[in-house]
Amino acid sequence: MSNPTAQQLSEATGLEVYEASISDADGVTVFLGRRGLEKLIGCWGEPCLPNAQKAGELDGKCVCTGPTDHANAEAVRKALPWTAPRCVGLARSVGLGDRLGVATPGHIRAVRGTGLAAVLAQQSIREMSRTQRTPEEVMDCATWGVLQEGFRDGFGADADHLQRPEDIDRTAAAGFTMFTIDPGAHVDNAADTDSREALAEKVGHLDMTTLETRPADLTSRYVGRSFDLDGVRIGFDEETLLRAAAKYGQAVAHTVTMYRHLVSTVRGEFELEISVDETDSPTSPAEHYFFANELKRLGVKWVSLAPRFIGRFEKGVDYIGDLDAFRASFAEHVAVMKALGPYKLSIHSGSDKFSIYPIVAELAGQYVHLKTAGTSYLEAIRAIAGIDPELFREILAFAHQRYHQDKATYHVSADPAKVPRPEDLADAELAGVLDSFDGRQLLHVTFGSVLTARNDDGSSRFRQRILTALKQDEEAHYAALARHLGRHVAPFAK
């Protein structure tokens, strides 16, 4: 017989089999099913899973099932290459971070058929630490979601905001294909206001060995020169160069060091993103040109770059700033990108920036990568409001307690006093907290504390209850994600 049906596999195993997951792997049928809240991987035909046991027979052949663990995920990626990540290149793309490990099916439903390449395994080392997850767990959860939905279009895996070589080692070993280098700690924000003398001194102390240059060489490359970029003119006088070099010179050196480590470490193809978005001041077009031009001179190859754009890109809410000013500035960044690339302009903290999506889509064309993460967590919490109102109330009360401490590493400006207390809300009003500026940010930045909170006996206070609720009504969760993330990708869809 050909591949058995979901009903046949369900009768043989006692699982509720996801029909879209049924796939042929060289004559062996692989599928994903569910028993209660537990998901199991199965195969029919020759055993192909390292951790599986016989569950029944079908047409005279063994049906085996096993846990959705790391060993079985590796076996599935080998048997079904489309469940493993790949490079997405210069295709217009969207990154969809999953902090809970259960969002991938909803993400796929949001992006499927839009023409955008999906990066489905995306998490920073900082987020992994806060959620107590490993790179392998992030990768495996994406694989199971891709299999569940039968998503054969291919997907990327982004090890986000990497700052140390050892972080590259960890994520490369887990199979990530995209590496986002974050040299933000090496950006000198004081260069925006330093005197010319202070700037010259800082430039003199740059790591010229790694930069393979001298201050005099920088002067000859830039000072007095003007670069005409398809109608946008980027000019450098001495002060412009000094500010750009003092601000971004060490960031260039750090990126080069990390890139060379990547080249020496990663087996197979990989792609690089560079992010300087988490800095105090915007990246001017001239600074963008200097940064990208120096990286290019030093042999760094990248597919996307995230400058620090003008305006405020606060977590979980729309863009804050003058849209006409953003358009004018973004057009200049697009001109630099096209002249020195092309590469994609990456929009970090890109969640919920609905007012600028049409501008970005119009001006950047295909050369854009939209990066989202926290908004998916918020949609999970929105689903919780309907599935388990009391759990939502407890999370909201806890977020009130934790906000002032947890906001320290985020660009946010919420006023917790404007967020209702849970005891003042009826069940039908709970989800409305996520429709307010202050409520979204309050719940957004406290995700790490919520997911790692412990009871007095050491047990998980919220995490397991959140996962249980979402698994109890996974379709409600997926629908919320597809609806909300669908609004993100719609302006970029072909």
N, C-alpha and C positions, 0 to 999 in steps of 0.2 A: 504494500500500500504506500501511497505518497504520505506526505506529512499528515499525521492524525489531526483531528479537529480539537478545539478546546474542550468540547464536551467529552470526547473520548479520553483525553488525557485527564480530565477531571474525574471521570468514573474510575480510571485506573489508579489514581493517586489520592483521591479525596481532597484535592486542592481546587480552589477557584482559580482557574488558569486564565492569564491575560492573553487574549487571542492574538493581539498584535505582536506578542513576544515570540510566538512559535516560529522558529527559524531552522533552516537546514545548514548543517556544518559538515560537509563531505559525507553525506548520507546519514548523519546522526541528527536527530531532531532535538533542539535545545529550546527550553521554554521556562517561563517564570510563573509561579503561582502563589496563592495566598491561602493560609489556613488560619482563621481568626485574624489576629493582628500580625502574624509572622509570615514573612515572605520566604519562599524556598525556590531554589533553582533545580531544574529537572532536565533529564535527557532520556531519549528513547532510541534504542538501538545499541550500538557498542558503547560501553561506559566511557565517558570523556571527562568526568569530574573527579578530582582527587579526593574530595570529601563528600561522598554520596553513598547511599544505601538503597538496596532494592525496595521499591514501594509497590510494585505490582508487575503485571505483564499485559502486553497489548499486541495482538496479532503474532503471538509466539515470541515476542522480543521483550527484553527487560526494560522496565521503566524505573529509573533511579531518581531520587531526590536528595538534596543536601542543603546546607545552610548558605546564606548569602554572605560568605566570609571571604577573606582576602585570597586564599588559595583558589577557591572556585571562581572568583572574579578574574584572576589571572588566567585561568583555564578558558573562561568564556572569551576574554579578549583575544586569546590565541586562536580559538576556534572560529570566532566571528569578528574579524578585524574591524568592522564598522562600530563595534562597541569600545574600541580603543581610540584615544585622541589622535589628532593629526594637526599639521600646520594649516592655518586658514589663509595665510598670505595676505595679499592686498585686497581681498574681498571685503566689501562693507560688512561690518560685524557688530555683534553685541555680546558683551560679557554678562553672565547671569550667575552671580554668586549665590551659594546655597549654604547658609550657616547651620541649618538643621539636618541636612543630608537627606531630605525627603521631597525637595522641590523640583527636581529635574523633570518629571512628567509634566508639571504645570508650565515650566519654562519651555519645553518642547512645543506644547500646544500654543504658546504665545508666538513662537518664532517660525513654526512650520508653515511653509508656503509663502513666506514674506520675501524670500530671496536673500535674506541676511544669513551670514555664517554665524553659527552659535558657538560661544565658548561656555561650555556647561560645567566644567570643573574649574572653578575660580575661587581662590581664597588666599589671603595674605598670611604670612607667618604670624603677624600680630593677631589676626582673627582666629587662626588655628590655636594659638595659645589661649585666647580668651574663651574659646568654645571647647577646649581640651580635645581637639581632634588632631589626627596625624595626616600628612600628605597622602598616605595610602588610603585612609578612610575617605577623604575627599574624592579621590580618583574612583574608588570602588562604588561609592554612592552614585556618581555620574554614570558609570557603566550599567548599574542595575536599572536606573531610570531610562537610559537609552534602550536597553533591551525590552523593558516593560512596554514602551511606546513603539517598538519596532522602528526606531529612528535611524534610517540608513543614509542620511544626507551628510554625515561626518560632523565632527565637533572638535573644538579646541580645548586645551587645558592650560590655564594661566596660573603660574606661581607668582602671586601678586606682591608688589612692594618688597622686593628682596633687597637687603642692605648688607649682607655678609656672605662671603664665599661658602660658608658651611650651610647656609640656607639654600644655596644653589644645589649643593651636594644632596641634601635631603629630598628636595623636590624632584631633581633629575632622577634619583633612584626610584621614585614612585611613578615615573613615566610622563611627567609634565612635558609639554611641547612648546609652551610659551613662557617666557621668563620676563617679568617686569622689574627692571632695575630702578630702585628709588635712591638717587643720590642726594635727596633733599637735605640731609644732615650736613652736606658739604657745600650747600648754597649759602653764600654770605649776604644775608639780607641787609646788613648795615651798609653795603656798597651803594645802596640807593641814595644815601645822604652823606657819605664820607667826603672829606676834602680831597682835592686832587693829589695832594701830597700823601695822604693816607692810602689812597687807591694805588698810587705808584709803588708804595712800600709793600702793599699786599700782593700786587702782581709780581714783584720781585721775589716773593717768598713762595710762589706756586711751585708745584712739583714738576719742574721743567724736564726732568728725566723721563717721567711717564708721558708728559705732553710732547716730548721730542721737539722742543722749540726753545727759543730765547725771547725775552721781552722785545729785543730789537726786531726779531722775525715777526712777532705779532704786529708791531708797528708797521712794518713794510707790507704786511698782508691786508691791513685794514685802514690805517689812518690816511685820510685824504681820498679815500676811494668811495665810490657810490655804485650800488648794485641796482640795476633796473630790472625788476621782477614782474614783467607783464603788467606794466602800469603802476606798480608800487615801487617807490624808490627808497632803498635803505642806505643811508649815509653814515659814515663813521668819521668823526673828528677824534682828537686824542682823548677827550673826556668820555665820549661814548664808548670807545674801546676799553679804557681803563675800568669803567663801571661794569661793562659786560664781562671782562676777564676776571676782575676781582670777585664779582658775584658768582660766576659760573665756572671759573677755571678749575677749581678743585673738584667740582661736580663732574666735569669732563674727565679728569684724571681718575676719579673713582669709578666712573662708568667704564672707562677703558680697562681698568684692572678687573672689574667684574666680568666684562665681556670676554676678555682673554681667558679667564677662569672657566667661563661657560664653554668656550671653544675647546679647551683641553679636557673638559669633564664630560660633556654630554655626547653620548653615542647616538648617531643618527641625526636627522634633521631637527632643527629647533628654530624658533623665531623670538626676536627680542623687541620688547617695548621699553621705553625710557620715560620716566615720570618725574617731573619736577613741580607737580601741582600742589603739593602740601607744603608750600612756603608762604612767607608773610606777605610778599608783594608780587604783583603780576609780572609776567615775563613780557618785556617789550619786544616788538618785532625785530629790532636790532639785536637784542640778547638772544632771541630764538635763532636768528641767522648765525650769530657767533657760535652758539652752543652746537647747533647741527653741523655747521661747516667744519668746526674743529673735530668733532666725532668722525665725520666723513674723511677728513684728512688722515686721521689715525687708523682708518681701516675698519671702523665699527659699522656693522650692517644691522639695520633695524627695520621693522615693519610699521611701527606706530610710536608716536611721541605725544606726551601729555604736558603741554606748557601750563603755567598758572595763568589762566585767562583773567580778564578784568571782571569786576563784579564779585558777588559772593555766591559760592557754591556750597551752601550749608547742607548738612545731611538731612535727607528725607523730605525736603521741601523744594518749591520751585526756585528758579534763578532769582536773585535779588540784585537789581541794578538796572541801568538805562539800556533798553533793548537796541536803540539806534547806535549807541556807543559800542555795545557789544558787536553789532553787525560790522561796523567800520573796522574795529580792531581785529575781529575774526577774519575778515577779508584779507588783512595784511598777513596774518599767520598762514592762511591758505596759500598766499603768493610765495611765502618762504618755503612752505612744504613742497609746492610743485617745483620750485626752482632747484631745491637741494635733494629732492626725492625722485619720484613721489613716495610718500609714506602716509600712513593714516594719522589724522589728528585724533587723539584719544581724549574723550570727555570723561574725566574722573569725577567722582561724586556726582555721577550723571543721573542718578535716580530722581525721577519726578521733576526734571527741569523742562517741563512741557513747553514753556514760552520760548525757549531757544531752539528746540528741535527743528522747527521749520527753517530757521536761519542756517543752522549747521548743515542740514540736509541739502539746502539749496546751494550753499557756497562751497562745501567740501565735496559734493558729489559722492562718488564711491569711496573716497578716501577718508573714512570716518570709522572710529570704533567707539561705541557707547558702552561705558562700564557701569553696571549696577550691582548692588549686593543687599544693602540694608533694607531696601524697599520690599524684598521678598520675605524677609523676617517679619516686617510689619503686616504684610498680607496674611502670613500665618497667624499672627496674633489677632488680626481681624476675624479670621475663620474661627479662632478659639472663642471669640465673643459670642458667636452663635452656637457653637458646639458645647461649650462648658463655661457658662457665664461666671460662675464662682471662681474658676481658675483665672479668668481674665481679671476679675476684681483683685485677686491676690497679686497678680503680676503688676497691675497698675499701682497698687499701694506700695509695693516693693520698689517700683521705678521712682516713685516720689521720694523715697528714702535715699536712693542711690544716685540721683541725677547730678547733684552738685559735685560729687567725687568723680563720676564716670565721664562727665563732659570735658574733662581736662585735656584729652587728646583729640578732641573733635572741634570742627568749626560749626558751632551752633549758638543760637541766641534765644532759646526758648525761656519763657518765664513759667516755672512750675505752678505759680499761684493762679495762672490762667487755666490750668488743667483741672477739671472737676475731680473730686475725691470719689472713689468707687462707691462709697455708701450713699452718695447723693444721686446715683444714676439708676434708672430702671434698666432691666435687661435689654429692652429695645433701644436704649440710648448708648449702650456700651461701645458699639462699633463706631459711633460718631466721634469718639475721642481721636480716632485715626484720621478724621477729616479736618482736624484743626492743626495749624502750624505748631503750636506749643505741644500738643498731645503727641504728634508724630515724632518730634525730636526727643521728647521725654522718654518715649518707649524705644526709640532707635538706639540711642547711645548707651542704654542700660542693658543691651542684649547679653553682653558677656557676663555681667553679674547675675542676670536671670538664669542663664544656662549653666552656670557653675555654682549657684547657691546650694547650700547643704542644710539639712535639718540637724538637730542636735545629735542624732544617732549616726550622722555621717552620710545618710542617704540623700539622693538628689531631691531638692525641694520642688523644682519646677520642670526640669528638662524631660524626665520620663513621662510626667503627666501631660506635657505639651505634645510629645511624640505620640502618646497613646490617643489623645483626643484627635490629632490630625489623622492618625491611621484609622480611627473609628469611622471617620467620614472623609476619606481621602479625596473623593470627588468634589466635595465642597471646597477643600483646600486648593485642588488643581484649578477649579473654576475661578476662584479668586485670583490666583496667580495669572492665569491666562488672560483674564479680563484686564487686570492692572498692567501687567507687562505688555499686553497687546497695545495699550495706549502709548507705551514707550517706543515700540518698534514701528508703529503705523506710519509716522512721518518719514521713515527711512525705507519703507518697503518699496520694492520695484513694481 
